[in-house]
Amino acid sequence: MANSVKFRLKLLIDEKRNKVVLAEAKQDFVDVLISLLTIPMDMGIGHFETEACKTMLTDLRSTKDIHRKRLKMNMSSTNPSKFFVCPSFFKSDSYGHSAYSNFKNTRCSCGALMTSQIQVPEEEQVEKLIGNKEDGVFVNCRSSFIVTDDLKVTSNSIGVLMKVLNDRGYAGFSDLQETLIDVGFEEVRSLLGCLLSSEAALTCTFLKKTRMMRNLRMLSPPAPKNVKVCSVEVYVRKIDREILYAECNGDFVDYLLSFLVHPLELACSLSNDNTILGCVGNLCTSPCRGEASKSLLLPRIYSCSNNNLLDYDYQSTTYECLIGKSYSSCEVARSISRLPIAGEKAVSLYPSNPKIKSGTSSGYGTGFMKKNTKFIVSNDLTITPMNTSSTIGLLKKLQVDISDLEKYQINISKVELISILRASLISSSALTKGLSNLLVKKPKEEA
């Protein structure tokens, strides 16, 4: 069980300042630490375009899922991928329904639910395995490592140790206490929480010290063409210019939901000046990371036709399938070299789009949310479908008079979406932090 695994760390602690200066760790712990960059974000919501959309976003998938399973401790709770086909797949000589889905409640083009499960070996689900048992999965050497308080990771050596101490103002070990600790699942989970919110993740985790974060300044996202992608109405409290909520359609919510599938390293590295929040940037640039672990391909099932927010690449896999003479079994692989024998049929299996509703063309139903539906998005990105009870309940909860609110119509481009994304990682006021620069104060009306 991953929850029972323990790692032994050696901490150097400045007791006078109540601060962890550095940790000495073995390869297996650093491998798990680097793997945190590959875990997608998560949240829950209703009112999806299809039932499969709900499953997709409550059971998030990553192209690194199988690789993380090879770690001594896997911090993601993803279940093994399952593969489903239409029940007609084994019954028809034409094999017209030759699509597969990783979600049981996906509808086939014929209207039937894909409920027949087929087995795809794990080694066939990845193009190639990264790393190895000796050197690690996400790291590329088997030495011990020095991990600083802000999670700069380097291979251990006397020279590195001396430089780290010297850079932090220590002439030697006289002011430092050496402590051995055992680190388990809960400690690593706490460390994950400190990645974005603290500049001193080890101190925050192991000394239970209040998280130390630099003052949040206006984030500097990349500067793509400032093309409008959607429009929202935001309601601003006059006294402090706080955005309390936004009214929007399903397109804007699709953009927000697409944030969930981003691995932390992708979500945090979107900046012209390489500003990366918390300690994530130090992990991203660690020289011990293997090149293969840096691939940022996302599963194609999460792509939306109107929603390529960050212009990232997607990965989808087509399989070859040999169906046996009995029509009840099949062999699935990326490529099957042998020719079918008497009674066998060879079929190509391509990935189905779980977001498309039965009876619609491929140009429709390609987002997560139901179209022509209005939503309310609060400052902390809580999403609810708009109705009378939701609007009244929100205003009561906020305890704000209608006269204290101003309404703004805002055009949202990729720049603003990236700003909201980055703000959401460290703040409960994501809309205000991400969109406040678009709010032009309205002139006072003359009496």
Helices and strands as residue ranges (DSSP letters): G 2-4, E 7-14, E 19-25, H 27-35, G 36-38, H 51-58, H 65-68, E 83-85, G 87-90, E 99-101, E 116-118, H 122-125, E 145-148, E 153-155, H 158-167, E 177-183, H 185-197, H 201-206, E 228-237, E 242-249, H 250-258, G 259-261, H 264-268, H 280-284, G 291-294, E 298-299, G 300-302, E 314-315, E 319-323, E 330-333, E 345-351, E 374-378, E 383-385, H 388-398, G 402-404, E 405-413, H 414-424, H 430-435, G 436-438
